[in-house]
């Protein structure tokens, strides 16, 4: 604490043509609490055996600076202390003075005057003086805050004065905090010269909150008062109409079929507002509800209508209004859909439709070719008797070439010469296209080793 509250200075005194320094005092201001001790330290910068010295310590109180009292007279061999102060004074060789059990009367300026005569020098006696200021303070106690007036105040109508004081303490410094932030002087915030009082003129909504007073002095750490609450009646401010409805553009609400037309009027106010809902039209206006909430009946939603919410503070006698319009969107939505249907199709839509049609046609053609049976040539009409000319079935391959389908029911029975288990739905077309060209002089053989099948179709 001592190192924080005193200013350390080095006093150098040139007392001869050689420019030599003789004594040193580290401090010019010392702050001490009541009842403590203080040491006025002075050191020499020369050997004591080379000089004769004689000096005094005297005290000048702060309140009466002209009245000086000699406390101690000394030489290297002896010390004479004032009888009125000898129990609290102690002279420490060669030049220092210690004071015990400080009181408020010990506060003031302490002067040291020393006469020096060096043995090996000429020039006579040299005089050196030093002064040290000592302050004596009482530690501060926890401060107390008072407010006037003490009741809840109305904004813009009264001034609020805060006062802070400490039951104990001297040389007290004051600091005001609002919600933990330091209060600085402004047009409406006025501080006294010693900062012990704060005036809010006039009080406003933003002045409400918690106030603290912080005190300190040279011998005490900071002490804070208990929190003091300031309540202010104000408003209404920031009035707005809110709803859970859909889109809102400026002051216009839109509502669809089946939606609940419920509105709420909100504002910053203390105490809470009284709200009134009014329907306005060219024919006049009428009050339709009271309270912070409004629910409109279905018969009022058939056409657009204008409304307002009026908020009134019964204490501040201030009011604020918020206007809005409610619009039914059912018919408008139908017109929008008709307009969308009448618009020409986009190129992308046309391309998509054409692609789907082409794909459907291809699928239908594939299914028709797969499942629609063609006429089957009756092979049994061709002559097969022993006297008939030999026919291989390929006399006119150009006419017979094509797609032939041989069908047989699952219940058909074949002779023992029937081909073992084969697919009865194979086509003769696959055989015909592999028939080799006939060779002269060689009897045609059945193609692929198949024998004629006698099956009843």
Beta strands, then each sheet from edge to edge (+ up, - down):
strand 1: 23-25
strand 2: 29-33
strand 3: 38-40
strand 4: 42-44
strand 5: 51-61
strand 6: 68-75
strand 7: 79-81
strand 8: 89-92
strand 9: 96-99
strand 10: 108-118
strand 11: 126-137
strand 12: 143-148
strand 13: 153-154
strand 14: 160-166
strand 15: 173-178
strand 16: 181-182
strand 17: 189-191
strand 18: 197-200
strand 19: 209-217
strand 20: 220-224
strand 21: 228-230
strand 22: 232-243
strand 23: 248-249
strand 24: 252-255
strand 25: 262-270
strand 26: 274-281
strand 27: 284-290
strand 28: 293-295
strand 29: 305-312
strand 30: 319-328
sheet 1: 1+ 4-
sheet 2: 2+ 11+ 10- 5+ 6- 7+
sheet 3: 3+ 9- 8+
sheet 4: 12+ 14- 18+ 17-
sheet 5: 13+ 22+ 25- 28+
sheet 6: 16+ 15- 19+ 20-
sheet 7: 16+ 15- 19+ 21-
sheet 8: 23+ 24- 30- 29+ 26- 27+
end
